[in-house]
Amino acid sequence: AASRTTLSNIKLFEDTKCDDTTNQDPLGQDLLMISINFLYGYLCILNESSHLPNETRAQIAKAFILFGVALQKKGKFSDSLDHFTQALLIFYSIGYGKDHP
């Protein structure tokens, strides 16, 4: 839920800007991409370094799916597949089968 809220807030911020260059850092990266990369790295470390309950790990996997969808909207299809794959690996590791919704 927190990942969804963060992405929504960033998207709203980006949508309020009239000039595309105003929502970029000095290196030219947009805020959504920076945020996704940061959150993805943080959640990967959290997932791998902690003994989290399966419900929490499932929420992390769902966040990766949200990140993948956001990346696809930006045309970053290769990167989005990495996020989807990470989510799938987490789902498998907590016992979700191939037929799980």
MODELLER restraints for C-alpha pairs under 7 A, 6 or more apart:
rsr = mdl.restraints
at = mdl.atoms
rsr.add(forms.Gaussian(group=physical.xy_distance, feature=features.Distance(at['CA:3:A'], at['CA:63:A']), mean=5.92, stdev=0.5))
rsr.add(forms.Gaussian(group=physical.xy_distance, feature=features.Distance(at['CA:10:A'], at['CA:32:A']), mean=6.13, stdev=0.5))
rsr.add(forms.Gaussian(group=physical.xy_distance, feature=features.Distance(at['CA:14:A'], at['CA:23:A']), mean=6.05, stdev=0.5))
rsr.add(forms.Gaussian(group=physical.xy_distance, feature=features.Distance(at['CA:17:A'], at['CA:23:A']), mean=6.87, stdev=0.5))
rsr.add(forms.Gaussian(group=physical.xy_distance, feature=features.Distance(at['CA:23:A'], at['CA:30:A']), mean=5.93, stdev=0.5))
rsr.add(forms.Gaussian(group=physical.xy_distance, feature=features.Distance(at['CA:23:A'], at['CA:31:A']), mean=6.31, stdev=0.5))
rsr.add(forms.Gaussian(group=physical.xy_distance, feature=features.Distance(at['CA:24:A'], at['CA:30:A']), mean=4.36, stdev=0.5))
rsr.add(forms.Gaussian(group=physical.xy_distance, feature=features.Distance(at['CA:24:A'], at['CA:31:A']), mean=6.04, stdev=0.5))
rsr.add(forms.Gaussian(group=physical.xy_distance, feature=features.Distance(at['CA:36:A'], at['CA:67:A']), mean=6.28, stdev=0.5))
rsr.add(forms.Gaussian(group=physical.xy_distance, feature=features.Distance(at['CA:43:A'], at['CA:60:A']), mean=6.64, stdev=0.5))
rsr.add(forms.Gaussian(group=physical.xy_distance, feature=features.Distance(at['CA:47:A'], at['CA:57:A']), mean=6.67, stdev=0.5))
rsr.add(forms.Gaussian(group=physical.xy_distance, feature=features.Distance(at['CA:54:A'], at['CA:94:A']), mean=5.91, stdev=0.5))
rsr.add(forms.Gaussian(group=physical.xy_distance, feature=features.Distance(at['CA:57:A'], at['CA:90:A']), mean=6.93, stdev=0.5))
rsr.add(forms.Gaussian(group=physical.xy_distance, feature=features.Distance(at['CA:58:A'], at['CA:91:A']), mean=6.46, stdev=0.5))
rsr.add(forms.Gaussian(group=physical.xy_distance, feature=features.Distance(at['CA:61:A'], at['CA:87:A']), mean=4.24, stdev=0.5))
rsr.add(forms.Gaussian(group=physical.xy_distance, feature=features.Distance(at['CA:61:A'], at['CA:90:A']), mean=6.11, stdev=0.5))
rsr.add(forms.Gaussian(group=physical.xy_distance, feature=features.Distance(at['CA:61:A'], at['CA:91:A']), mean=6.84, stdev=0.5))
rsr.add(forms.Gaussian(group=physical.xy_distance, feature=features.Distance(at['CA:62:A'], at['CA:87:A']), mean=6.78, stdev=0.5))
rsr.add(forms.Gaussian(group=physical.xy_distance, feature=features.Distance(at['CA:64:A'], at['CA:83:A']), mean=5.28, stdev=0.5))
rsr.add(forms.Gaussian(group=physical.xy_distance, feature=features.Distance(at['CA:64:A'], at['CA:84:A']), mean=6.42, stdev=0.5))
rsr.add(forms.Gaussian(group=physical.xy_distance, feature=features.Distance(at['CA:64:A'], at['CA:87:A']), mean=5.68, stdev=0.5))
rsr.add(forms.Gaussian(group=physical.xy_distance, feature=features.Distance(at['CA:65:A'], at['CA:83:A']), mean=6.41, stdev=0.5))
rsr.add(forms.Gaussian(group=physical.xy_distance, feature=features.Distance(at['CA:65:A'], at['CA:84:A']), mean=5.54, stdev=0.5))
rsr.add(forms.Gaussian(group=physical.xy_distance, feature=features.Distance(at['CA:65:A'], at['CA:87:A']), mean=6.40, stdev=0.5))
rsr.add(forms.Gaussian(group=physical.xy_distance, feature=features.Distance(at['CA:67:A'], at['CA:83:A']), mean=6.82, stdev=0.5))
rsr.add(forms.Gaussian(group=physical.xy_distance, feature=features.Distance(at['CA:68:A'], at['CA:80:A']), mean=4.07, stdev=0.5))
rsr.add(forms.Gaussian(group=physical.xy_distance, feature=features.Distance(at['CA:68:A'], at['CA:81:A']), mean=6.75, stdev=0.5))
rsr.add(forms.Gaussian(group=physical.xy_distance, feature=features.Distance(at['CA:68:A'], at['CA:83:A']), mean=5.29, stdev=0.5))
rsr.add(forms.Gaussian(group=physical.xy_distance, feature=features.Distance(at['CA:68:A'], at['CA:84:A']), mean=5.99, stdev=0.5))
rsr.add(forms.Gaussian(group=physical.xy_distance, feature=features.Distance(at['CA:69:A'], at['CA:80:A']), mean=6.77, stdev=0.5))
rsr.add(forms.Gaussian(group=physical.xy_distance, feature=features.Distance(at['CA:71:A'], at['CA:77:A']), mean=6.77, stdev=0.5))
rsr.add(forms.Gaussian(group=physical.xy_distance, feature=features.Distance(at['CA:71:A'], at['CA:79:A']), mean=6.94, stdev=0.5))
rsr.add(forms.Gaussian(group=physical.xy_distance, feature=features.Distance(at['CA:71:A'], at['CA:80:A']), mean=5.43, stdev=0.5))
rsr.add(forms.Gaussian(group=physical.xy_distance, feature=features.Distance(at['CA:72:A'], at['CA:80:A']), mean=5.97, stdev=0.5))
